[in-house]
């Protein structure tokens, strides 16, 4: 009646990349293989398209942003949505402030999710992808391009137009008097 189809045995494996507890990253993190986070990441964390990547966030690790990977093990804090196309393990100190999209989930007593748990069909995230949806990448690149534009460039143009409009209005008022 109850069967255990497979266990998440990825926690004891080796990780290619370590974000130590003395490290803080601001910006998106793209990875393949294994990524272990003991520090803080502010930005989207996502696995390379088509990879069988494993993301582990330790009890002292924190991510402020969305997380996308096939295999995810969380024992720390995530302030954002979690997208796991294969298996997700929430250990006893896991704290997620966002929605969780998963195919298989294991949740220990003590784990907290402040958001919705949304089951996905096998191998699929919203949009049928195993990793970050391509539209999300494009949105981020566009927002990055806007942020990278010269400071005040658009605002300066708007202010100049506003000044021209107000000076024309002043002239019209003066001539009508």
C-alpha positions in Angstrom: 0.0 0.0 0.0 2.7 2.5 1.0 5.9 2.4 -1.0 9.0 4.4 -0.9 9.8 4.9 -4.6 13.3 6.4 -3.9 15.0 8.3 -1.2 17.0 11.5 -1.5 20.5 10.2 -1.1 22.1 13.3 -2.5 22.8 14.9 0.8 26.0 12.9 1.5 27.5 13.5 -1.9 30.2 15.8 -2.9 29.5 19.4 -3.9 31.3 21.2 -6.6 30.7 24.7 -5.1 30.5 25.9 -1.5 29.2 29.3 -0.4 30.7 29.4 3.1 29.1 31.0 6.2 31.5 33.9 5.9 30.4 34.7 2.4 27.5 36.8 1.0 26.6 36.9 -2.7 24.5 39.6 -4.2 23.3 38.6 -7.7 22.0 35.5 -9.5 23.8 32.2 -9.1 23.8 29.8 -12.0 25.2 26.3 -11.3 25.4 22.7 -12.4 26.5 19.7 -10.3 26.3 20.4 -6.6 26.0 23.7 -4.7 26.1 23.8 -0.9 25.1 27.1 0.7 26.2 27.9 4.3 26.3 31.7 3.6 23.8 34.2 2.2 22.7 34.6 -1.4 20.6 37.6 -2.4 19.3 36.8 -5.9 17.9 33.9 -7.9 19.6 30.5 -7.6 19.1 28.2 -10.5 20.5 25.0 -12.0 21.8 24.8 -15.5 19.1 23.7 -18.0 18.9 20.0 -18.3 21.3 19.3 -15.5 20.8 16.8 -12.7 21.9 19.4 -10.2 21.7 19.3 -6.4 21.2 22.4 -4.2 21.7 22.1 -0.5 21.0 25.0 1.9 22.4 24.2 5.4 20.9 25.3 8.7 23.0 28.5 8.6 22.4 29.1 4.9 20.0 31.7 3.6 18.7 32.6 0.2 16.7 35.8 -0.5 15.2 35.1 -3.9 13.7 32.2 -5.9 15.4 28.8 -6.1 15.2 26.5 -9.1 16.8 23.0 -9.2 15.8 19.4 -9.8 17.1 18.2 -6.4 16.9 20.5 -3.4 17.7 19.9 0.3 16.8 22.8 2.6 17.7 23.1 6.3 18.1 26.8 6.3 16.0 29.8 5.2 14.5 30.8 1.8 12.7 34.1 1.3 11.3 33.4 -2.1 9.6 30.6 -4.1 11.2 27.1 -4.4 10.9 25.2 -7.6 12.0 21.5 -7.5 11.3 19.4 -10.6 12.4 16.1 -9.0 12.7 15.8 -5.2 12.7 18.3 -2.4 13.7 17.6 1.2 12.8 20.0 4.0 14.8 19.2 7.1 13.8 20.2 10.6 15.2 23.7 10.6 13.9 24.6 7.1 12.0 27.9 6.9 10.5 28.9 3.6 8.7 32.2 3.1 7.2 31.7 -0.3 5.4 29.1 -2.5 6.9 25.6 -3.0 6.5 23.8 -6.3 7.6 20.2 -6.1 7.1 16.7 -7.6 8.3 14.6 -4.6 8.6 16.1 -1.1 9.9 14.9 2.2 9.2 17.2 5.2 10.6 16.7 8.7 8.9 17.8 11.9 9.9 21.4 12.6 10.1 22.5 9.0 8.0 25.6 8.2 6.5 26.7 4.9 4.8 30.1 4.9 3.2 29.8 1.5 1.5 27.2 -0.6 2.7 23.7 -1.4 1.9 23.1 -5.1 2.4 19.6 -6.5 3.8 19.4 -10.1 3.7 16.5 -12.5 6.9 14.5 -12.9 9.9 16.3 -14.3 8.0 19.6 -14.7 8.0 23.0 -13.2 5.5 25.7 -14.2 5.9 25.9 -18.0 7.3 22.3 -18.2 10.9 23.2 -17.5 13.3 21.4 -15.1 15.0 24.6 -14.2 14.4 28.4 -14.5 11.8 29.2 -17.1 13.4 31.1 -20.0 10.9 33.9 -19.7 12.2 34.5 -16.2 15.8 34.8 -17.5 14.6 37.4 -20.1 12.7 39.4 -17.5 15.8 39.5 -15.3 18.0 40.5 -18.2 15.6 43.3 -19.1 15.4 44.5 -15.5 19.1 44.3 -15.2 19.5 46.4 -18.4 17.1 49.0 -16.9 19.1 49.1 -13.7 22.3 49.4 -15.6 21.2 52.5 -17.6 22.9 55.7 -16.7 21.7 57.1 -13.4 18.9 59.6 -13.9 18.9 59.2 -17.7 15.2 58.5 -18.1 14.3 60.7 -15.1 16.3 63.6 -16.5 14.5 63.4 -19.8 11.1 63.3 -18.1 12.0 66.2 -15.9 13.1 68.3 -18.9 9.8 67.5 -20.7 7.9 68.5 -17.5 9.8 71.8 -17.3 9.0 72.5 -21.0 5.3 71.8 -20.4 5.2 74.0 -17.3 7.0 76.9 -19.0 4.6 76.7 -21.9 1.7 76.8 -19.4 3.2 79.8 -17.7 3.5 81.6 -21.1 -0.1 80.8 -22.0 -1.3 82.1 -18.6 0.8 85.3 -19.0 -0.6 86.0 -22.5 -4.2 85.4 -21.4 -3.9 88.0 -18.6 
